[in-house]
Amino acid sequence: MERFTGEQRAFCVKAYYKNGDSGTIARRLFRSKFNLHDLNQCPSESVIRSWVRKFESSGSTLNEKPAGRPRSIRTEENVSVVTVSVRRDPQQ
């Protein structure tokens, strides 16, 4: 799950560009815009710069989906099938 929403990331990228490529000012504006009192709740300057780089290269700040086959999902049905299989042949 993403820690910051797409809206928050977009706000940081816009603030970065509007204020002379300053991550510090973008961070301060983020803090006041979203009414945060603790600076640890805000993205760091390096995170903001990485969002800007990602935006410049791909047009989006969101993380890309990993390449390859998707991982299987752990459901009650999958767990029960494996449990039955292990009970039938514990040596396997």
Secondary structure, DSSP 8 states (H G I E B T S, - for coil): --SS-HHHHHHHHHHHHHTTS-HHHHHHHHHHHTT---GGGS--HHHHHHHHHHHHHHS--S----SSS------HHHHHHHHHHHHH-TT-
